C-alpha cells in the first residue's frame, strides 16, 4: 500500500466528500491481525477514523448488534464463524440494519466470494488489494449507504 496525501480525498467520480468519509464507521473483520492492520491503515489514509475490528464472524455479529456501521470489510475464511456464515446470520436478523459488505478474499476462493455476494455482500476485492481500487469501492459503498439512509 502506498502512502497518500494526508488530506483525505473521495474517489474520483464519487459524490462522497472527504468529510463524509471522515464521519463513516467501518468494521474490519479478518482473523489475520496483519491483514486487519493493513486494511485499517488504508482506511485511515482515506480519512476514515472510526474503525472497529473483529477477529471472526461471531465477534463481528456482536459488534453489529451493538453499533451501526456504514461499511464492513469481511474476510471469508475465519475460525468460529466464517464470512459466509456471518452473512447468513445477518440475513436471518433483518432488524439489524447491517452495513454494506465488501468481501475480501484470496483469488482461489472466487466461488465462495460469489456465494457471499449472493448472500448479501455488496462487493468483492482480492486479498492482495490495490489501494486505488479499495478507495473506489469503499467510497462508493459508503456513498450508496448514505443515499439509502436519506431515502429511508
C-alpha positions in Angstrom: 0.0 0.0 0.0 1.4 3.3 -1.0 1.2 6.5 1.1 -1.2 9.0 0.0 -1.6 12.7 0.8 -2.6 13.4 4.4 -5.7 15.2 3.1 -8.4 12.7 2.6 -9.9 12.7 -0.9 -13.0 10.9 -2.1 -12.6 8.5 -5.1 -12.8 10.2 -8.4 -16.4 10.4 -9.6 -17.7 9.8 -6.1 -20.2 12.2 -4.5 -18.9 11.2 -1.1 -16.9 14.2 0.1 -13.8 13.6 2.2 -15.7 14.9 5.3 -18.3 12.3 4.8 -15.7 9.6 4.8 -14.3 11.0 8.0 -17.6 10.5 9.7 -18.0 6.9 8.4 -17.9 4.0 10.8 -16.3 0.9 9.4 -15.9 -2.6 10.8 -12.9 -4.7 9.6 -13.4 -8.4 10.1 -10.5 -10.7 9.5 -8.8 -13.4 11.6 -5.3 -12.2 10.4 -4.2 -9.3 12.6 -1.7 -8.3 9.9 -4.5 -8.1 7.3 -6.7 -6.0 9.7 -3.8 -3.6 10.3 -3.2 -3.2 6.6 -6.9 -2.5 5.9 -7.1 -0.1 8.8 -4.1 1.8 7.6 -5.6 2.1 4.1 -8.9 3.3 5.5 -7.2 5.9 7.7 -5.3 7.1 4.5 -8.8 7.7 3.1 -9.7 9.8 6.1 -11.8 7.2 7.9 -11.1 7.4 11.6 -13.9 5.4 13.2 -12.7 1.9 12.6 -13.6 -1.2 14.7 -12.2 -4.6 14.2 -13.2 -8.2 14.8 -11.2 -11.4 14.5 -14.1 -13.7 13.5 -17.7 -13.6 12.4 -19.1 -14.2 15.8 -17.3 -11.2 17.3 -18.4 -9.1 14.2 -22.1 -10.1 14.7 -21.9 -9.0 18.4 -20.5 -5.6 17.2 -23.1 -5.2 14.5 -25.8 -5.8 17.1 -24.4 -3.1 19.3 -23.3 -0.4 16.8 -24.4 0.9 13.5 -21.7 0.8 10.8 -21.6 2.4 7.4 -19.4 -0.4 5.9 -18.0 -3.8 6.8 -14.9 -5.3 5.1 -15.2 -9.0 5.6 -12.8 -11.9 5.2 -14.3 -15.3 4.1 -12.1 -17.9 5.9 -12.1 -17.4 9.7 -12.5 -19.5 12.8 -15.7 -19.8 14.8 -17.9 -18.2 12.2 -16.7 -17.6 8.6 -17.7 -14.7 6.3 -20.5 -16.7 4.6 -22.0 -17.8 7.9 -21.9 -14.2 9.1 -23.7 -13.0 6.0 -26.3 -15.8 6.5 -26.8 -14.8 10.2 -27.2 -11.2 9.3 -29.9 -12.2 6.7 -31.8 -14.1 9.4 -31.9 -10.9 11.5 -33.3 -8.2 9.2 -33.8 -5.8 12.0 -30.1 -5.5 12.5 -29.7 -2.8 9.8 -26.5 -4.4 8.7 -24.0 -2.3 6.8 -23.0 -2.9 3.2 -20.3 -5.6 3.0 -17.2 -5.8 0.8 -15.8 -9.3 0.9 -12.0 -9.6 0.9 -10.9 -13.0 -0.4 -7.9 -14.7 -1.9 -8.3 -15.4 -5.6 -8.6 -19.2 -5.2 -11.8 -18.6 -3.3 -13.7 -16.9 -6.1 -16.7 -19.4 -5.9 -17.0 -18.6 -2.2 -16.9 -14.9 -2.9 -19.7 -15.3 -5.4 -21.8 -17.2 -2.8 -21.1 -14.3 -0.4 -22.3 -11.8 -2.9 -25.4 -13.9 -3.5 -25.9 -14.0 0.3 -25.9 -10.2 0.5 -22.4 -8.8 0.2 -22.2 -5.8 -2.0 -18.8 -6.2 -3.5 -15.6 -8.3 -3.7 -11.9 -7.4 -3.5 -9.0 -9.8 -3.9 -6.9 -10.1 -0.7 -3.9 -8.5 -2.3 -6.0 -5.4 -3.0 -4.9 -2.4 -5.0 -5.2 0.8 -2.8 -6.8 2.7 -5.6 -9.5 0.0 -6.2 -10.0 -0.2 -2.4 -10.6 3.6 -2.2 -13.1 3.5 -5.1 -15.0 0.5 -3.7 -15.1 1.9 -0.1 -16.1 5.4 -1.1 -18.8 4.1 -3.5 -20.2 1.7 -0.9 -20.3 4.4 1.8 -21.9 6.9 -0.7 -24.6 4.5 -1.6 -25.4 3.7 2.0 -25.7 7.4 2.8 -28.1 7.8 -0.1 -30.2 4.8 1.1 -30.2 6.3 4.6 -31.6 9.6 3.2 -34.4 7.7 1.3 -35.4 5.8 4.5 
